[in-house]
Amino acid sequence: MHTDTLIIGGGLAGLSLASRLTDLGHSYILAEARDRLGGRIAAIRHEGATFDMGPAWFWPGQPRMAKLIRDLGLTRFDQYAQGDLMFENAQGQPQRGQGFSSMQGSYRLEGGLIRLIERMSKGIPASNLHLSSTITALTQHGDTLTAQLHDGRTITATRAVLALPPRLAAQITYAPALPDTSMQTMHQTATWMAGHAKAIAIYDRPFWREAGLSGDAMSRFGPMVEIHDASPAQGGPYALFGFLGIPPQARQDEHALGQQILSQLTRLFGAQAARPVSLSIKDWAFDPFTANAQDQQPLYAHPDYGLPTPLSGLWGGKLIFGGTEVAPEFGGYLEGALEAAENALVLLSRPES
């Protein structure tokens, strides 16, 4: 297979770039290691409702997300934040009305963020998409790059865009080898949210709302450190979701973890919380297409993202980084994925590229 541009990674950044290249009539192939598109945008469905298992929010002041949602004919809604917040102290004792709803003012997308992926992918020719296609090696021969896939296939291209976390890009074998400073930078760039795990409990009724609670909770006891209402914009089924605060090594017994989650929800929201119709856990730290061992160390602050000098101009500008972790303004966020795709397109448009 031969193409002008090879996009490696079918998350929001890679899909956004593919959409732009489609509109411009440019030749490209998008190779995605997973058997689905979306990357860290993922969802579960229950009785017609969709629940985000990856990112769930976007915010005012993010113009690319606002435009994309308008262009795709989708609808946003405000994160539910009416009612009291619950707080759990270090002894596991719940307290009502402590603090404020930390995600009030955030936006969510009707039908879940996976709707972005579904709508965008419809505009991309199926022949340009290659799922379950892990790139294991990239080789530069003069003006041509050759990508080796895990199943023995190859793709030749004029340039390649790495629309994936730098730490995952570091797992590819490069010939000629990239500079040591480039490889070190790739390893040192933390993958946003890669070490996190998320749990969603689905219920037939929003009993916490009926009790005057917002569904927000903060905990110093755990296992979830932060909980929010994850219900659809209108109607049910309803849901609570939380981020797990215990380290990845302590999350591997999913049955025991599920029991701890239900116990915590019961402490905070009452006996009805003990009986969800469904409880789902997604541990991104053990997803090989998102995280590696380095990502199992917790992040305590948002990294200072952007495109570092050692990751610029590689192979004469033919190797371009284009994932959210290299976005200078909104790195790590969905807006950052769109920003990175925008910046990659600029680099692709340069004659020397």
Salt bridges, closest charged atoms under 4 A:
ASP4 OD2 - ARG159 NH2 3.34
GLU47 OE2 - HIS46 NE2 3.64
ASP71 OD2 - LYS67 NZ 2.63
ASP84 OD2 - ARG96 NE 2.84
GLU88 OE2 - ARG267 NE 2.43
GLU118 OE2 - ARG45 NH2 2.40
ASP151 OD2 - ARG153 NE 2.76
GLU210 OE1 - ARG205 NH2 2.26
ASP216 OD2 - HIS228 ND1 2.65
GLU226 OE2 - HIS228 NE2 2.67
ASP229 OD2 - ARG209 NE 2.92
ASP283 OD1 - ARG251 NH2 2.73
ASP287 OD2 - ARG34 NH2 3.15
ASP287 OD2 - LYS282 NZ 3.03
ASP295 OD1 - ARG167 NH1 2.57
GLU325 OE2 - ARG40 NH1 2.79
GLU335 OE2 - ARG64 NH1 3.06
GLU342 OE2 - ARG20 NH2 3.63
GLU342 OE1 - ARG64 NE 3.11
